[in-house]
Amino acid sequence: MRNKENWFKEKIKGVNPEIAAEVQISADIIARIDKILKEKNMTQRDLARKLGKSEAVVSRWTTGFPNLRLSSIAQLSIALGEPLIVIPID
């Protein structure tokens, strides 16, 4: 995983900061989904079933850089039983 992170960081160095931030957030969400799936010993197929979605949809959400809507993030969080995004309120 470290090599992918280093490659990713190298590639986004020259990119517009707003685009880089968006891509980083997408990558972080994908990594969080993957981590939760592994921790819960779930597959993408299991997640798709819980969501009532096709495996293709879940695959698109968990690979590449999807533009997830808040409603999709909420659905994923509920299906996984864990928040995908935590926003500190101080």
N, C-alpha and C positions, 0 to 999 in steps of 0.2 A: 504494500500500500504506500509506503514511503516514496518509492520511485515515481508512482503516479502523481502523488502530491507535488513532488519536486518538478516533474515535467509540467504539471498544470500551472504552478506558480511561475515558471519560466515563460510559458506561452502567453500569460496574461499581463506581463510586465508593461508592454507597449500599448495596451488596449485602453480605451476611454474608461476613466474610473467608474462611471455609472454602470457601464456594461460589465466591467470586471466584477463589481459588487453583486450585480444580478446573477452572473454566472457562478460566483462563489456561494451565494445563498442557495442556488439550485443544487450545487455539488454537495453542500452541507446537508440539505434535506435528503438527497439520495443516500448519502453515507449514513444518516440517522435511520432511514428506513431499513437499509441493509443490516445495520447493527441490531436493530430491534428484531428483525426477522431471524437473525442468527441466534440471538439470546433466547428467543421463544421457540427455537427449532421449527420455524415456519418456512414455507416456500412461497414464492410469488403466486403459485396456484392456490395455496391456502388463503392468502390475502385476497386474491381475486374472488374467491368463493364468499368470503366474509363481506366483501363490498358489493357482491352481486354484479361484478364487472367481468369482462372477458380478461383472459390472461394477457392478451395483446395490449389492452389498456394499461394494466399494471406494469407490464414490461416497458411501455413507453414512459410511464411515470418514474421508473426506477433505473433507467439508462439514459444516456445523453443528458440534455439539459432541458427538461420540460418546463413549460410556463404554467405552473400549477396555480389554480385559483384558490382563494382562501377556503371556499367550500370543499374543494378536493383535499386540501391539507387537513381540514376538520374531519372529513370522512375517513381519511387514512389514520389520523390520530385515534379516532374512536375504534376503528377496526383493529388497530395494533394495541390498543389499551394503554398508550403512552403518548405524551405530547411530542410533536415533531419540532415545534418551535416554542421556546420559553422566552418570554419578554420580561426582563426585570422591571419592576415598578418600584421606584424609590422616591 
